[in-house]
Amino acid sequence: MGLTRYKLSKSKSKEVNFKNQYKIALAGNPNVGKSTVFNALTGLNQHTGNWPGKTVTNAEGYCKYNDNKYTFIDLPGTYSLLASSTEEEVARDYLKDNTADCVVIVTDATCLLRNLNLVIQILSITNKVIVCVNLLDEAKKKGIVVDLDELSLQLGVPVIGTAARSKKGLDELLDAIENICCGKSKCYTVKNLIEGIKISSEIPQNKRDEILTKINESCEKIYKLCVTNTKKDYTLKDRRFDNLFTSKITGIPIMLLMFGIIFWITITGANYPSQWLSWLFEQIKIYLSAFIEYLKAPDWLYGFLIEGVYTTLTWVIAVMLPPMAIFFPLFSILEDSGYLPRIAFNMDNCFKKCNAHGKQSLTMAMGFGCNACGVIGCRIIDSPRERLIAILTNNFVPCNGRLPTLIAIISMFFAASFFGVLQGIVSTGILLAVILLGIFMTLAVSKVLSETILKGIPSSFILELPPYRRPQILKTIVRSVFDRTLFVLGRAVIVAIPAGALIWILANVHINDITILKYCTDFFEPFGELIGLDGVIVMAFILGFPANEIVVPIILMCYMATGTLTDYSSLTELYTLLINNGWTITTAICTMIMCIFHFPCSTTCITIKKETKSIKWTLLSALIPTAIGVILCFIINMISLIL
């Protein structure tokens, strides 16, 4: 009957009748295509959560095959079950509990020797195993031939070859899973590859080394019998790229160039769709206004719904959606091509000098999309001390909610005098410089933390550089739009609706003929002037705590005499409004500094609290960047006054 992927809901799950239901565990090393196999089998029918009592994410997905329901559990990627990291513990404990009806071990055909280590360890725990040799298409390009029948004979379990990205071999894999679960196949007897091996976290280190030595010897023997290379040097192409991308001379400049190109495309490409969305929302506003007028609704209701909620909401969408829809797919393409681990390789030495972990560069890169995602990504760092450093400093790189604000200020105050391509290049250069400042502060604060409250020696780690792969551009774009763009935009929309309503109320409720918002901004005015801002900007950052995306709309609403947000079709009109309200170059610079260095948004703070399980570290993560931002703004303002 073949493979059917469907959206499983509580109501529908009661209606669907299955012959049998089975649990299938997917295990494997990182970067072997395990998630690709998982996604190809389950489609969009997935949900994620945390393992009981752990901060390690688990993913489950569902598919129907020959009237049977198969629940796939995507175990954390691990190199060994003998290690002591949380990921290894989760994978080892789940496999030892023997709750899965079948374990599919996903391996990479291009580096099978290393993957066999984990295969043999899992075979010592359970015999309900299928070995999936993935990426056969990549192996073919490199002249690597895997004898699947011989490998099956040597391991004593079914071996299925797949190319999950093109969905080749998945039906054969499901047939093998069905045979294991339903007992249709012949009885496989797992070979005793290593005499007396028992995987346990309590094995002494000397015994552990002995076991690993025996496993490695067995892996080499099997590999020589099952794998042949028709090309003498199939890694030559990758090594040539790595000589360029990871060189001490060219590695960092190329990395900066890559990000510069991404930011330039984002800045240049976001202008037109933003203008189109603004025009579209303005047309919709005309019809909504006419409808409310037809209902003869009071003026305050019109102001609350249209000038408060609707205009703030649409402004956030028009400003945020285009750059996100461009930035996230481009960043995902870099990730899909295998380039991001090279960034970690280039930055590893910098973080090690700061007594931090090299993987922090990867979590920092995640922060460009969303700081909350970056904080969650810190789980890949095993050391609790280094994980805390990464969490506390993740907010120093601007997330996608802050990038539109930076781009708008740069375009108005620093690049407006340039035209054409040169304008985009200047904007990109300044934005890149601002981001480099954030990266520098990440390193500096990491160093200070590692020398003070989080003292320690940096731990070593294995960083695998996966082979370069041609990105699946269309799939990457679709995945990025659904998994990242719409997720972040949805969060901003949820926050923008009540924020727009609150700001309108504060700006339109009067006490002694003065609005509540005016009282608030006047209160913060002296402090704002001290650091090169004004009371409105300080108030906007405070009220923007739920989401960074609403800071600029709040500033505009505060500056409008009526307390409403007027749509500006061009940056020129917006620039005029800001200048009329006292903005100078100093104000623009200080606003950009505070945009980078201020407390994380509410979502990130909640995430930090969940990850650290500590109010103290959460408060410190908000205090550190805010203090740095205030100090830098104060210095810049003092210099401008002297000059």
C-alpha positions in Angstrom: 0.0 0.0 0.0 3.0 2.3 0.4 3.9 5.1 2.6 1.3 7.6 3.7 2.1 10.8 5.6 -0.7 12.5 7.3 -1.4 15.2 9.9 -2.3 13.4 13.1 -4.6 15.2 15.6 -6.3 14.0 18.7 -9.7 13.8 17.0 -8.4 12.1 13.9 -6.2 9.6 15.7 -9.4 8.2 17.2 -10.9 7.8 13.8 -7.9 6.1 12.1 -7.8 2.3 12.6 -4.4 0.7 12.5 -3.6 -3.0 12.4 -0.6 -2.4 14.7 1.3 0.5 16.2 5.1 0.4 16.6 7.8 2.7 18.0 11.0 3.1 15.9 14.1 4.8 17.3 16.4 6.7 14.9 20.0 6.7 16.1 23.2 7.9 14.6 26.2 10.3 14.6 25.7 14.0 14.0 25.7 15.1 10.3 24.8 11.7 8.8 21.4 12.8 7.5 19.4 11.4 10.4 17.1 14.4 10.5 16.6 14.2 6.7 15.6 10.5 7.0 13.2 11.5 9.9 11.7 14.4 7.9 11.3 12.3 4.7 9.5 9.6 6.6 7.2 11.8 8.7 6.7 14.9 6.6 5.2 17.7 8.7 3.6 15.2 11.2 6.1 16.0 14.0 6.2 17.5 17.4 9.0 18.4 19.7 9.5 18.5 23.4 12.1 17.7 26.1 13.0 14.3 27.5 11.6 13.8 31.0 13.9 15.7 33.4 16.3 16.7 30.6 16.8 19.9 28.5 17.6 17.8 25.4 15.0 18.1 22.7 13.3 15.1 21.5 11.3 14.9 18.2 8.6 12.4 17.3 6.9 11.9 14.0 4.3 9.6 12.5 3.6 7.8 9.3 1.3 5.1 8.1 2.6 2.1 6.1 0.6 -0.9 5.1 -2.1 0.0 7.6 0.4 0.1 10.5 1.3 3.2 12.4 5.0 3.9 13.0 6.1 6.4 15.6 9.6 7.5 14.9 11.7 8.9 17.9 14.6 10.9 16.7 17.3 10.3 19.3 20.0 13.0 19.9 23.0 12.7 17.5 25.9 11.0 19.4 29.3 9.6 18.5 29.4 7.1 21.4 27.2 5.6 24.1 30.2 5.5 26.4 30.5 9.3 26.8 28.9 11.2 29.7 27.2 14.2 28.0 23.4 14.6 28.4 22.8 13.7 24.8 24.7 10.4 25.1 22.9 9.6 28.3 19.5 10.2 26.8 20.3 8.0 23.7 21.9 5.2 25.8 19.2 5.1 28.4 16.4 5.0 25.8 18.1 2.1 23.9 18.8 0.2 27.1 15.2 0.4 28.2 14.4 -1.6 25.1 11.1 0.3 24.6 11.5 0.6 20.8 10.2 -2.2 18.6 13.1 -1.4 16.2 16.2 0.7 16.1 17.3 2.3 12.8 21.0 3.3 13.0 21.6 6.0 10.3 25.1 6.1 9.0 26.9 8.2 6.4 28.2 6.2 3.4 31.0 8.7 2.9 32.5 8.2 6.4 31.2 4.7 7.3 34.4 3.8 9.3 33.7 6.3 12.0 29.9 5.5 12.1 30.5 1.8 12.6 31.8 2.6 16.1 28.3 3.6 17.3 26.7 0.7 15.3 28.7 -1.9 17.2 28.0 -0.2 20.5 24.2 -0.3 19.9 24.4 -3.9 18.7 25.7 -4.8 22.1 22.5 -3.4 23.7 19.8 -4.7 21.3 19.4 -7.0 18.3 16.3 -5.3 16.9 18.4 -3.2 14.6 18.4 -2.0 11.0 21.5 -0.2 9.7 20.6 2.6 7.2 23.5 3.5 5.0 22.5 7.0 4.0 24.0 9.5 1.5 24.8 6.9 -1.1 24.4 9.6 -3.8 27.2 11.6 -2.2 29.3 8.4 -1.9 28.9 7.7 -5.5 30.2 11.1 -6.5 33.3 10.5 -4.4 33.8 7.0 -5.9 32.9 5.2 -2.6 31.2 1.8 -3.1 29.6 0.1 -0.1 28.8 -3.6 -0.4 25.5 -3.6 1.5 25.1 -7.4 1.4 28.6 -8.0 2.8 28.0 -5.4 5.5 24.8 -7.1 6.5 26.6 -10.4 6.7 29.4 -8.9 8.9 27.0 -7.2 11.3 24.3 -9.9 11.3 21.5 -7.4 10.8 19.6 -5.9 7.8 21.4 -3.1 6.0 19.4 -0.7 3.7 21.0 1.9 1.4 19.2 5.2 1.1 19.6 8.7 -0.3 17.0 10.4 1.9 17.3 13.8 0.3 15.9 12.4 -2.9 13.7 9.8 -1.0 15.5 6.9 -2.6 15.5 3.6 -0.6 12.8 4.8 1.9 10.3 2.2 0.9 12.9 -0.5 1.3 13.7 0.9 4.7 10.0 0.8 5.7 9.8 -2.8 4.4 12.7 -3.8 6.6 11.2 -2.0 9.6 7.9 -3.8 9.0 9.6 -7.2 8.7 11.4 -6.6 12.0 8.3 -5.3 13.9 5.9 -7.8 12.5 8.2 -10.8 12.5 7.9 -11.4 8.8 11.6 -11.7 8.1 14.0 -14.4 8.9 15.5 -14.3 12.3 18.7 -12.3 12.3 21.3 -13.3 14.8 23.5 -10.5 15.8 27.2 -11.4 15.7 29.2 -11.2 18.8 31.5 -8.6 17.4 33.2 -7.7 20.7 33.5 -10.4 23.3 31.8 -9.5 26.6 31.1 -5.8 25.7 28.6 -4.1 28.0 27.8 -0.5 27.4 27.4 1.4 30.7 28.1 4.9 32.0 29.9 3.3 35.0 32.7 1.6 33.1 36.1 2.7 34.5 38.2 4.9 32.2 40.9 2.2 31.7 38.3 -0.4 30.8 36.5 2.1 28.6 39.7 2.7 26.6 40.2 -1.0 26.2 36.6 -1.5 24.9 37.0 1.4 22.4 40.3 0.0 21.1 38.6 -3.4 20.4 35.6 -1.7 18.8 37.9 0.4 16.5 39.8 -2.8 15.5 36.5 -4.5 14.6 35.3 -1.4 12.7 38.5 -1.3 10.6 38.2 -5.0 9.7 34.5 -4.7 8.6 35.2 -1.5 6.7 38.0 -3.1 4.7 35.7 -6.0 3.7 32.7 -3.8 2.8 33.9 -0.5 1.4 36.1 0.2 -1.7 37.2 3.6 -3.1 37.4 3.9 -6.8 38.9 7.3 -6.6 42.3 7.7 -5.0 41.5 11.0 -3.3 37.8 11.5 -3.0 38.2 14.2 -0.3 40.5 16.4 -2.6 37.6 18.8 -3.5 36.5 19.3 0.1 40.1 19.8 1.2 40.6 22.5 -1.4 37.6 24.4 -0.2 38.7 24.0 3.4 42.2 25.3 2.5 40.3 28.5 1.5 37.4 28.7 4.0 39.4 27.6 7.1 42.8 29.2 6.4 44.2 31.6 9.0 44.7 34.1 6.3 41.5 33.8 4.2 39.0 32.1 6.6 37.8 35.2 8.6 37.7 37.6 5.6 35.7 35.1 3.6 33.3 34.6 6.6 32.8 38.4 6.8 32.3 38.6 3.1 29.7 35.9 3.2 27.7 37.7 6.0 28.2 41.0 4.1 26.6 39.5 1.0 23.7 38.1 3.0 23.1 41.5 4.7 23.4 43.4 1.5 20.9 41.2 -0.2 18.6 41.5 2.8 18.9 45.3 3.0 18.5 45.8 -0.8 15.8 43.2 -1.3 13.6 44.1 1.6 12.8 47.7 0.5 10.4 46.9 -2.3 8.2 44.2 -0.6 8.1 46.5 2.5 6.7 49.3 0.4 4.3 47.0 -1.3 3.0 45.6 2.0 2.7 49.2 3.4 0.6 50.2 0.4 -1.6 47.0 0.7 -2.2 47.5 4.4 -3.1 51.1 3.8 -5.7 50.1 1.2 -7.2 47.6 3.7 -7.2 50.3 6.3 -9.4 52.5 4.1 -12.0 49.7 3.9 -11.8 48.9 7.6 -12.3 52.6 8.4 -15.3 52.8 6.1 -16.8 49.7 7.7 -16.3 51.1 11.3 -17.8 54.4 10.1 -20.8 52.5 8.6 -21.3 50.9 12.0 -21.3 54.4 13.6 -18.8 53.2 16.2 -17.5 55.9 18.6 -14.2 57.7 17.8 -12.4 56.0 20.7 -13.2 52.6 19.4 -11.9 53.5 15.9 -8.7 54.9 17.4 -8.2 51.9 19.6 -8.8 49.3 16.9 -7.4 51.0 13.8 -4.8 53.6 15.0 -3.7 51.4 17.9 -4.0 47.7 17.1 -4.2 47.5 13.3 -1.7 50.1 12.4 0.9 48.8 14.9 0.3 45.2 13.8 0.6 46.0 10.1 3.7 48.2 10.5 5.5 45.3 12.4 4.6 42.9 9.6 5.6 45.3 6.8 8.9 46.0 8.4 9.7 42.5 9.7 8.5 40.1 7.1 10.6 41.0 4.1 14.0 41.0 5.8 13.2 37.8 7.6 11.9 36.1 4.5 15.2 36.9 2.8 17.7 36.5 5.7 16.5 33.2 7.1 16.5 31.2 3.8 20.0 32.6 2.9 21.3 31.7 6.4 19.7 28.2 6.0 21.4 27.7 2.7 24.8 28.4 4.3 23.8 25.9 7.0 22.6 23.3 4.4 25.8 23.6 2.4 28.0 22.6 5.4 29.7 26.0 5.8 28.5 26.9 9.3 30.8 24.3 11.0 33.7 26.1 9.2 32.6 29.3 11.0 32.9 27.4 14.3 36.3 26.2 13.3 37.5 29.7 12.4 36.2 31.2 15.7 37.2 28.3 17.9 40.6 29.8 18.8 39.1 33.2 19.6 36.7 31.6 22.1 39.4 29.3 23.5 41.5 32.4 24.3 38.5 33.7 26.3 38.3 30.4 28.2 35.0 29.7 26.5 33.8 26.9 24.3 34.4 26.8 20.5 30.8 25.7 20.0 29.7 29.1 21.3 30.4 30.4 17.8 27.6 28.2 16.5 25.1 29.3 19.2 26.1 32.9 18.5 25.3 32.3 14.8 21.9 30.9 15.8 21.3 34.2 17.7 21.2 36.1 14.5 17.9 34.5 13.7 16.5 34.5 17.2 18.3 34.9 20.6 15.8 32.5 22.2 16.8 29.8 19.6 20.5 30.7 20.3 20.0 30.1 24.0 18.3 26.8 23.4 21.2 25.9 21.0 23.6 26.3 23.9 22.6 22.8 24.9 25.2 21.5 22.5 27.9 22.7 25.0 28.5 19.9 27.5 30.3 22.0 30.2 27.8 23.8 32.5 30.2 26.7 33.0 30.8 27.3 29.3 27.1 26.8 28.6 26.3 29.6 31.0 28.8 31.9 29.4 27.3 31.2 26.0 23.8 31.8 27.4 24.7 35.1 29.1 26.4 36.5 26.0 24.0 35.3 23.3 22.0 38.6 23.3 25.1 40.6 22.1 24.4 39.6 18.5 21.3 41.3 17.0 18.4 39.0 16.3 16.1 39.4 13.4 13.8 41.6 15.5 16.5 44.2 15.9 18.0 44.1 12.4 15.1 46.1 10.8 15.7 48.9 13.3 19.4 49.0 12.6 18.8 48.9 8.9 16.3 51.7 9.0 18.6 54.0 11.1 21.6 53.3 9.0 19.7 54.0 5.8 18.3 57.3 7.1 21.3 58.8 8.9 24.4 57.3 7.3 23.6 56.0 3.8 21.0 58.5 2.6 23.6 60.7 0.9 24.7 57.8 -1.4 22.7 56.5 -4.3 22.2 53.2 -6.2 24.4 50.2 -5.5 26.8 52.4 -3.4 24.0 53.1 -0.9 23.5 49.4 -0.3 27.2 48.8 0.0 27.6 51.6 2.6 24.6 50.3 4.6 26.0 46.8 4.6 29.4 48.0 5.6 28.1 49.9 8.6 25.7 47.1 9.6 28.6 44.6 9.5 30.7 47.0 11.6 27.9 47.1 14.2 27.6 43.4 14.2 31.4 43.0 14.6 31.1 45.2 17.7 28.6 42.8 19.1 30.9 39.9 18.4 33.8 41.7 20.0 31.7 42.3 23.1 30.7 38.7 23.1 34.3 37.7 23.3 35.2 40.4 25.8 32.4 39.6 28.2 33.1 35.9 27.8 36.7 36.5 28.9 35.6 38.6 31.9 33.0 36.0 33.0 35.6 33.2 32.7 38.0 35.2 34.8 35.5 36.2 37.5 32.2 34.5 38.4 32.6 31.6 36.0 36.3 30.7 36.3 37.5 27.6 34.5 39.6 26.1 31.8 38.1 25.7 28.3 37.2 22.1 27.5 38.2 20.4 24.3 35.6 19.1 21.8 35.5 17.2 18.5 34.2 19.4 15.7 33.3 17.4 12.7 33.5 19.2 9.3 30.8 17.6 7.2 31.3 17.3 3.5 30.2 20.2 1.3 26.8 19.6 -0.2 24.8 21.3 -2.9 22.0 23.0 -0.9 18.4 21.9 -1.7 17.4 25.5 -2.3 13.6 25.1 -2.7 13.3 22.8 0.2 15.6 25.0 2.3 13.5 28.1 1.6 10.2 26.3 2.4 11.6 24.8 5.6 13.1 28.2 6.6 9.8 30.1 6.0 7.7 27.6 8.0 10.2 26.8 10.8 11.8 30.2 11.3 10.2 33.2 9.5 6.6 32.4 10.4 7.5 31.4 13.9 9.3 34.6 14.7 6.7 36.7 12.9 3.9 34.9 14.7 5.5 35.7 18.0 5.9 39.4 17.0 2.2 39.6 15.9 1.0 38.1 19.1 2.9 40.7 21.1 2.2 43.6 18.7 -1.6 43.4 19.1 -1.8 44.1 22.9 1.2 46.4 22.7 -0.5 48.6 20.1 -3.6 48.7 22.2 -1.6 49.6 25.4 0.4 52.4 23.7 -2.8 53.9 22.2 -4.4 53.9 25.6 -1.3 55.5 27.3 -1.1 58.1 24.5 -4.8 59.0 24.6 -5.8 58.8 28.3 -5.3 62.3 29.8 -4.7 63.3 33.4 -4.8 67.0 33.9 -4.8 67.5 30.1 -1.5 65.5 29.9 -1.4 61.9 28.6 -0.1 59.1 30.7 2.6 58.4 28.0 3.8 62.0 28.3 4.2 61.6 32.1 6.3 58.5 31.5 8.5 60.0 28.8 9.1 63.1 30.8 10.1 61.0 33.7 12.8 59.2 31.6 13.9 62.4 29.8 16.8 63.4 32.1 18.2 59.9 32.0 17.7 59.7 28.2 19.5 63.0 27.7 22.4 61.8 29.8 23.1 58.8 27.4 22.4 60.6 24.1 18.7 59.6 23.8 15.5 61.0 25.0 12.6 59.9 27.2 10.6 58.6 24.3 13.4 56.2 23.1 14.0 55.0 26.6 10.3 54.4 27.1 10.1 52.6 23.8 12.9 50.1 24.8 11.1 49.4 28.1 7.7 48.9 26.5 9.4 46.8 23.7 10.4 44.2 26.3 7.8 41.7 24.9 9.4 41.9 21.4 12.2 44.0 19.9 10.1 44.4 16.7 7.8 47.0 18.3 10.4 49.5 19.5 10.3 51.7 16.4 6.4 51.7 16.2 6.3 52.8 19.8 8.8 55.6 19.1 6.6 56.8 16.2 3.4 56.6 18.2 5.0 58.6 21.0 6.2 61.3 18.6 2.8 61.7 16.9 0.8 64.5 18.6 -2.4 62.3 18.4 -0.8 59.3 19.9 -1.4 57.2 16.7 0.9 55.6 14.3 1.0 57.1 10.8 2.2 55.0 8.0 5.3 56.3 6.3 5.7 55.2 2.7 9.4 56.3 2.6 12.3 56.6 4.9 12.6 60.3 3.9 9.3 61.1 5.7 10.3 59.0 8.7 13.7 60.8 8.8 11.9 64.2 8.8 9.7 63.1 11.7 12.7 62.0 13.7 14.7 65.2 12.9 11.7 67.3 13.9 11.7 65.6 17.3 15.4 66.4 18.0 17.2 63.4 16.6 20.9 64.0 15.7 23.7 61.7 14.5 24.6 61.2 18.1 21.0 60.1 18.8 21.1 57.7 15.9 24.4 56.1 17.0 23.3 55.8 20.7 19.9 54.3 19.6 21.8 51.7 17.5 24.1 50.9 20.4 21.1 50.4 22.8 19.5 48.3 20.1 22.3 45.9 20.3 23.2 46.2 24.0 20.0 46.0 26.0 18.0 43.4 27.9 16.7 40.4 26.0 13.1 40.2 24.9 10.6 38.5 27.1 10.7 35.2 25.1 14.5 35.0 25.4 14.3 35.8 29.2 11.8 33.0 29.7 14.0 30.7 27.7 17.0 31.6 29.8 15.0 30.9 32.9 14.0 27.5 31.6 17.5 26.6 30.5 19.4 27.8 33.6 16.6 27.1 36.1 17.8 30.3 37.9 16.3 33.8 38.4 19.8 35.0 39.2 21.3 34.1 35.8 18.2 35.4 34.0 18.6 38.8 35.7 22.3 38.8 35.1 21.7 38.1 31.4 19.5 41.2 31.2 21.8 43.4 33.4 25.1 42.8 31.6 24.1 44.0 28.1 22.0 46.9 29.5 24.9 48.1 31.6 27.3 47.9 28.6 24.8 49.8 26.4 24.3 52.6 28.9 28.0 53.0 29.5 28.8 53.1 25.8 26.0 55.6 25.1 27.2 57.8 27.9 30.7 57.9 26.6 29.5 58.6 23.0 27.3 61.4 24.3 30.1 63.0 26.3 32.4 62.9 23.4 29.8 64.5 21.1 29.2 67.3 23.7 33.0 68.0 24.0 33.4 68.1 20.2 
